[in-house]
């Protein structure tokens, strides 16, 4: 299928390491993930664009690779990485704005500063269509403090995102040193994409929903990848067990279930989760309008993601649903 739009696609700046950002060698040795991961993250208009052309990807939304500013415990350093990254990404996507756009990176140490940086990118720079937040914000002298955005202090930021009509993509990141030691030591193979990423992001997203953030900001839109970070599969049990008699202080509207927010304020993408049964489950639970295509390049293969979507997912649930997924993609990326 032509004219696909991919939403969770990573990019990096050459001096990221010196600014406290992602260093490819810290994740795996060269060649283990995506070939030359470092080179692929830096490339936009070469191999990346060629593979987009070869696989029917019309438009790609880029974001600074995780953990970005969220991985930096020092406030000033996190704000600097966000600012430098946003300036560089704007210049990069505007070299070919018909094929690329960007997501704004933010330090979330201070909600007011995050709002100001989002507004700067939205009004003074070009090429941005949303925000990327890599789960919780690291803070504290030892990097073990975790700042979560369901805290009422972040309403300042959510208000700005709603006002600017900027969808917020909540993306995984690695755990803090303390959590890594206590939960994942000896089972490091589970700490990342296989389990840990989803477990942390789905807790954060559900925390935001049940804290009433979407009720206070009804035009706000949130996106998570990887087929919904396990939430669609567990949605019956989530709603069944959020007993209002047991949890009377839960701030989410009392006449709504978590599932009621999907398709209007909460959306998922297929990034890095190319499973037709999983997609069918997601569509059955949250509706086709809540499901959007993504690849997760360069951590995943552009051809693999596209072949699956074109040849398997489309055949499994029919052309009309296939078109509905694409229309949801188009609304998000072209807004």
HUNOR-V56835 format. One record per residue. OMEGA is omega as a letter, one per 30 degrees, with the letter a starting at -180 (* if undefined). D_LAST is the distance of its C-alpha to the last C-alpha in Angstrom with 1 decimal. Layout:
BEGIN
<<OMEGA:D_LAST> <OMEGA:D_LAST>>
END
This chain:
BEGIN
<<l:21.9> <l:19.9> <l:16.1> <l:15.7> <a:12.9> <a:14.5> <a:13.1> <a:16.4> <a:18.2> <a:20.6> <a:21.7> <l:24.4> <a:26.0> <a:29.7> <a:31.2> <a:29.4> <a:32.8> <l:34.4> <a:31.6> <a:31.9> <a:29.1> <l:29.2> <a:32.3> <a:32.2> <a:35.9> <a:35.6> <a:33.9> <l:36.2> <l:38.5> <l:37.2> <a:36.8> <a:36.4> <l:32.6> <a:30.7> <l:33.6> <a:33.3> <a:30.5> <l:30.8> <a:30.5> <l:27.6> <a:25.6> <a:26.2> <l:25.6> <a:22.2> <l:23.3> <a:26.4> <a:27.1> <a:23.6> <l:22.2> <l:25.4> <l:24.9> <a:21.3> <a:22.8> <a:25.6> <l:23.7> <l:20.9> <a:18.0> <a:15.7> <a:13.2> <l:14.0> <a:12.5> <l:15.6> <l:17.1> <a:20.5> <a:22.9> <g:24.3> <l:25.9> <l:24.6> <a:25.4> <a:26.0> <a:29.1> <a:30.7> <l:32.9> <a:33.7> <a:31.2> <l:31.7> <l:31.3> <l:28.2> <l:26.6> <l:27.8> <l:26.4> <a:22.9> <l:23.2> <l:24.7> <a:22.3> <l:19.2> <a:21.0> <a:21.9> <l:18.7> <l:16.9> <a:19.9> <a:19.8> <a:16.2> <l:16.6> <l:19.7> <a:17.6> <l:13.9> <a:13.7> <a:14.7> <l:13.7> <a:11.4> <l:12.7> <a:12.9> <l:15.0> <a:18.5> <l:20.5> <a:24.1> <l:24.4> <a:28.0> <a:27.2> <a:24.3> <l:24.6> <l:24.5> <l:21.5> <a:19.7> <l:21.0> <l:19.9> <a:16.3> <l:16.4> <a:18.2> <a:15.7> <a:12.8> <a:15.0> <l:17.7> <a:16.2> <l:13.6> <a:11.6> <a:10.3> <a:7.2> <a:9.5> <l:13.2> <l:16.1> <a:19.3> <l:22.2> <a:23.9> <l:26.5> <l:27.5> <l:31.0> <l:33.3> <a:37.0> <l:39.8> <l:40.1> <a:36.4> <l:37.0> <a:35.3> <l:32.0> <a:29.5> <a:27.3> <l:24.3> <l:25.6> <a:28.1> <l:27.7> <a:27.8> <l:24.2> <l:22.9> <l:22.5> <a:19.9> <l:18.1> <l:18.2> <l:16.4> <l:13.6> <a:13.2> <a:13.5> <a:10.9> <a:8.4> <l:9.0> <a:9.7> <l:13.2> <l:14.8> <a:18.5> <l:20.5> <l:24.3> <l:26.9> <l:30.7> <l:33.0> <l:35.0> <a:38.5> <l:40.1> <l:38.1> <a:38.6> <a:42.3> <a:42.7> <a:40.5> <l:40.1> <a:43.3> <l:45.0> <a:42.0> <a:39.7> <l:38.5> <a:36.7> <a:35.1> <a:32.1> <a:30.0> <a:32.6> <a:32.5> <a:32.1> <a:28.4> <a:27.5> <a:30.1> <a:28.9> <a:25.1> <l:25.7> <a:28.1> <l:25.6> <l:22.8> <l:25.4> <l:26.7> <a:23.5> <a:23.2> <l:26.9> <l:27.0> <a:24.9> <a:21.9> <l:19.5> <l:21.9> <a:22.0> <a:18.2> <l:17.0> <l:13.3> <l:13.3> <l:12.1> <l:14.3> <l:14.6> <a:17.9> <l:19.1> <l:22.5> <l:22.3> <l:21.9> <l:24.6> <a:27.3> <a:26.0> <a:25.5> <a:29.1> <a:30.5> <l:28.5> <a:31.5> <l:33.7> <a:31.2> <a:30.9> <a:34.7> <l:35.8> <a:33.7> <a:36.7> <l:36.3> <l:40.1> <a:40.3> <a:37.3> <a:37.5> <l:35.8> <a:32.5> <l:29.9> <l:27.4> <a:27.7> <l:30.9> <a:29.8> <l:27.1> <l:27.2> <a:25.0> <a:24.0> <a:22.6> <a:19.6> <l:18.5> <l:15.8> <l:14.5> <l:14.5> <a:15.9> <l:14.9> <l:17.0> <a:17.0> <a:20.0> <l:20.4> <a:24.2> <a:25.2> <a:26.0> <l:28.0> <l:27.9> <l:29.9> <l:27.7> <l:24.6> <l:26.6> <l:27.6> <l:24.0> <a:23.0> <a:26.2> <a:25.7> <l:22.0> <a:20.8> <a:19.0> <l:15.6> <a:15.9> <a:16.7> <a:14.7> <l:16.3> <a:17.1> <a:20.3> <l:21.2> <g:22.6> <l:25.1> <l:26.6> <a:26.2> <l:26.7> <l:24.0> <a:26.6> <a:27.5> <a:24.0> <l:23.2> <l:26.7> <a:26.6> <a:23.3> <a:24.3> <a:28.0> <a:28.4> <a:25.5> <a:24.7> <a:28.4> <a:28.8> <l:26.4> <a:26.1> <a:23.9> <l:22.2> <l:21.1> <l:20.2> <l:17.8> <l:16.4> <a:15.6> <a:13.9> <l:11.8> <l:10.7> <a:10.0> <l:8.0> <a:5.7> <a:5.6> <a:5.8> <a:3.8> <*:0.0>>
END
